[in-house]
Amino acid sequence: MTALRDLLSVLLLLGALVLGAAWLPAVWFEQNVVDQEGFLAVTQPLADDPAFRTTLTDSVVEQLLADDAVPSWIQESLTPLAQDQASKLAGTDAYAAMWDETMVQLHGALFTPGGAPVDVDLAPGIDAILDGVETHLPITLPRPDSASVTLFTVPDVPFLHHATVMDPWAQRLGPIALGMALLALLIGGHRRGLLLLAGIAAAAAGALDCMLASRIEQVVPDAVDQAAFLGPLVQVFEGRFADQLPAQAVVLMGAGALVAVAGLVLLGLRRRPVR
């Protein structure tokens, strides 16, 4: 009977190891990717990145020059003026509005099965550019009827579709793992040895998280990591994950090491011969 209880305790500790290793990455993913506010907080500083800024402003100029409402005879004069005004968009309310909409649309597209286009209304940027251009021209230029364009398409990532299902469980994985470890100690027949195993399981969970953080670039599919516009954004999230997770994982490893040492001490006290 004792052997059966110990076997069940070991199985519970293995389950705690799996859930404990998944806990920290799941919480990070839920807070920084699944949650829209967390996602926007990570991407907001990227609005000032020259590469992302150029992608948006170039799209605004292309959409403006491609519009049939702009007379062909003024295109030659309009092009350099529009490009000059586009370079001044950064930091304006128009650029901020376009960036925010792009990130909101991107967040929704990430969790759309089958992939989805990221459509952005460039009207705020076009209005700002034309307002600046018209100070150099004797005429008022017409605004496009529609300025919504597809900036890029998000590839299909099945993992992200299932992530929203697991989202409510992210915060609970740690307490569940702890509960399984405590239950293993309660029902086990050799509690000192199980306490040692529980500590080793916790330390191993932290070590697995450190390993995941160091290899996160290999885990993300190339279709996402190398996608136009999306790829550089994903790499920023990878860097943030690699920087933030190890500190939390080390705490988990340290707690596990302390529990394991306590188990070793108790085992030593039990085996010490009585004089």
N, C-alpha and C positions, 0 to 999 in steps of 0.2 A: 504493500500500500504506500509506504514511504517513497519507494522508487517511482511509482506512478505520479505521486504528488510532485516529486522533483522534476520529472519529465515535463509535466504540465507547466511548472514554474519556468523551466528553461525555454519552453515554447513561448510563454508570455514575455520573457525577456528578449527573445528574438523579435517578437512583434513590436516591443517597445523600442528596440534598436532601429527597426525600419521606420516607424512613425517618428521617432526622435530625429533621425537623419533627414526626414522629409519636412519636419516642422519649420526650421529656420528658412530654407529656400522658399517654402510655400508662403510663409508670412511676408517675406520680402517681395515675392512676386505679386501677392495680393495687394500690398500697399503701394507698389511702384508701377505696376503694369495694369492690373485688372481695374483698380480704382482710378477713375478718370482724373480726380483732383491730384492724386499722387503722380500720375502719368504726366499731367500738364506741368506740375512743379519741376519734374526732371527736364522736360523739353523747353521750358520757358527761357532759360539762359542761352539755349542754342539759337534763339532768334537773331542774336548778334554775330553768329558765326558767318564769315564771308561766303562760304560755299552755299549754305542754306539761303542766305539773303539773296545771292545772285540768282539762284534757281527761281525764287519768287519774282524778283524784279524783272528778270529776263522774260518770264512768262507774261507779265503784265504788258511789257513793250510789244511782244509778239502778238498778243491778243489785240492790242490797240492798233497796230499797223495792219493787221489782217482784216480789220472791220471795214465793211463796204461803205459805212456811213462817212468815213474820212475821204475827202476828195483825192483822186489820184494825183492831181497836179501839185498838191502840197506835201505829198509823201516824202519827197527828197529833202525838203526843209524840216519836216516833222521828225524824221528818224534821229538825227543827232540831238535835237532838242529833247526828244522823249528819253533817249538814253541818258542824257545829262540829268534830267529830272529824276529818272529812276534811281540813279546813284545817290540821290538825296532822300530817298524814301525811308531809309533806316532811321528808327527812332520816332517816326511820325505815328499818329493815331491810325492812319490808313494802313501802314505796314503792320502795326500791332493787331489790327482787326483781321487782316489776311492771315497772319501767322496763327492766331488763336483759332480761326476757323479751320485752317489746315490741320492743326493738331487734334482738334475735336473730331474732324472727319476721319483722320488717320486712326484714332483710337477706336472709333466704331468699326472701321474697315478691318482692323486686326482680328476682330471677333466675329466676322461675317463668314460663314461657311462658303467655300469655293473661291475665296478671294473677292476683292471689291475695289472699284476705282475710287480715288480720292478726288472729289469734285470740289473746287473752291471758287467762290465768287470774287473776281478780281476788280469789281467795280470801284471799291474804295481806292485802290492803287491807281486805276485809270483816271478817276476824277482828280486825284492829287497831282498826277503827272500833267494832265491837260490844263489844270489851273495854273501850273507853273509855266507851261508852254505858251499859254495865251497871253502872258505878260510880254512875250517877244513877237507876237503876231497881231496883225490888225483885225483879226476875225475871231469869232467864237466857234470852236470846233464842236461837232455833234458827239454825244455820248452813245456808246453801243447800246442796242436794245437788250442784249444779253452778254454778260461777261463771265459766265460760269465755264470753267475749263477743267479737264482732267489732268491733274499734275502728274500723277503716276498711279499704278495699280498695285495693290497689296497682294502678294501671292497667297495661295491657300496654305494655312498652317493648322492642321487638325488639332495639334496640342492646345492651341489657344482657344479653340472652340470648346474643348472639354474643361479648360481651366475655370471657366465661370461656374461650372457645376460643382467643382471642388472648393470654390471660393469660400462658402460659409464654414468649411471645415479647417481652413488654414490655421486659425488661431487656436483651434481645439486640439490639434495634433499633439502639441506638447503636453497639456494636461492629461490627455488620454494615455500617452506613453508613460507618464509618471504614474498614473493610476494602475496601469498594467504591471509596472515594476513593483509597486507596493503590494499588489495582489499576489505577485509571484513570491514575495518575501513572506506573506501571511500564510500561504498554503504550502510552502515548501518545507521539507523535513530538515534540510541542512541550510539553515538561514545564514550562517556565517559565510559559507561558500557562495550562496546565492547573492549575498551582499557584494562580494568581490566581483561576481559576474555582472551584477547590475552596474557597478562602477565602470567595468570594462566596456559594457554595452554603451553607456553614456559617452565615454571617451571615444569609442569607435564612431559613434554618430557624429561627434564634433569633427573627427578626423576626415570622415567622408564628406562633410560639408566643406572643409578646407580644400579637399581634393577637387570637389565640384567647382569651387570658386576659381581655382587655378586653371581649370580646363573648360571654362564656360564657353570659350570661343569654339571649341570642338563639338560642343553639345548643340549649339544653334545651327539649324540647317543653312547650307550655303545659299539656298534660294532666298532666304531672308537676309542673311549677313551681307550678301553682295548685290541686293536689289538697289535700283536707282532711287536716290533720295532716302529710302527707308534704311538701306544698309548702314550708312554713317550714323543714323539715329540709334539703330540697334547696337552698334559698337559702343556708343555712349552708355547705354544701359548695361552692356556687358562689363565695361570698366567700372561702373558704379557697383555692380553686383560683386565683382572681384575685390573691390576695395572695402565694402561694408560687411560682407558675410563673414570673412575670417575672424574679425574681432569678436563677433557673437559666438562663432564656433569654438574659439579658444576658451571662452567662458564655460561653454558646455563641456569641453574636454577637461578643464580644470576641476569642475564639479564632479565629473566622473572619476577623475584621478583621486580626489579626496575620498569619495565613497569606496573606491577600490582599496585605498590604503587602510581605511577603517575596517574593511572586511579582512584584509591581511592581518591587521593587529588582533582582531577578535579570533581569527584562526590560530595565531601564534599563542595567544593566551590560553586557548582551549587545549592546545597540544603540549603546553609547558608541563613537565612532570612535577607532581606535588612532592615536596621534600618533608 
